[in-house]
Amino acid sequence: MTTGTYNNTHEAARDARPPRPHEDFAFTAANVEEAARIIACYPAGREHSAIMPLLWLAQYQMADATGQAWLPIPVIEYVARQVTMPFIRAYEVASFYTMFNLEPVGQHHVMVCGTTPCWLNGSDEVFRACRDHGLRKGEITNGGAFTLTEVECLGACVNAPMAQVNDDYYEDLDYARTRALLAALERGERPTVGPQDGRQFSAPAGGATTLLEGAQV
């Protein structure tokens, strides 16, 4: 078979396939403007550098349209075309970072850090609380409310153990606090983000130990 014959056969087979879900994806008018703004942040010829924020933008649009923040293959293809990037390179980015979801996820994507600092401080108890609440790794559970994922370091080691839920960080977790967090989310509430033990940001867990005279003045 000659190259020309192969190409014609391949294109005919491609054109004859049934439409794939989300193959008609396109940025909304507002996101077209936002994508142009993002791409303009990079020098001419360096548009590929915009791939991560554009994938993030597309994932948010999928969440708004379907209730599930994820990136189907046709969506990744669409984003790649916006910066004339081969699909496989865009897919490599999307499949490397856990911030991008290649499968549908629940309304609340619970990402629990299992790296050493969180593990040493009790992430196993966080996972146990998730299991006892009905969550299972990599599955959509609780009637579409949750997806549980174990992730690597999320950069909040001083507040370990912690979990990220969608875009929010919940820190200083233990079994009871995790169960309370999940119950609140399931009720439709948005619990206060950050430390769950009452401390301010990354302040010492036992209270101030320095500059005590100045604190009393």
Number of C-alpha atoms within 10 A of each C-alpha: 6 6 8 9 10 11 12 11 12 12 11 11 10 11 10 9 8 7 10 10 11 13 13 10 17 15 17 11 9 8 15 13 11 15 20 13 11 16 20 13 12 13 9 9 8 12 17 18 15 20 22 17 13 22 25 19 17 25 23 17 21 21 17 11 10 11 15 21 26 24 26 19 17 17 22 23 19 20 26 22 13 17 18 11 15 12 16 12 13 21 17 10 15 20 14 9 11 14 17 17 18 17 13 19 24 22 21 21 22 25 22 25 27 24 17 15 18 27 16 12 18 19 25 18 17 25 24 16 20 21 14 12 16 12 22 17 16 16 16 19 18 14 9 14 18 26 22 24 22 16 17 14 15 17 10 19 18 17 24 26 28 33 29 20 21 14 10 14 17 23 25 26 25 23 18 11 17 24 18 15 19 21 14 13 16 16 9 9 11 11 15 11 14 22 20 20 13 9 15 12 14 14 13 12 14 7 9 10 8 8 8 9 7 7 8 6 5
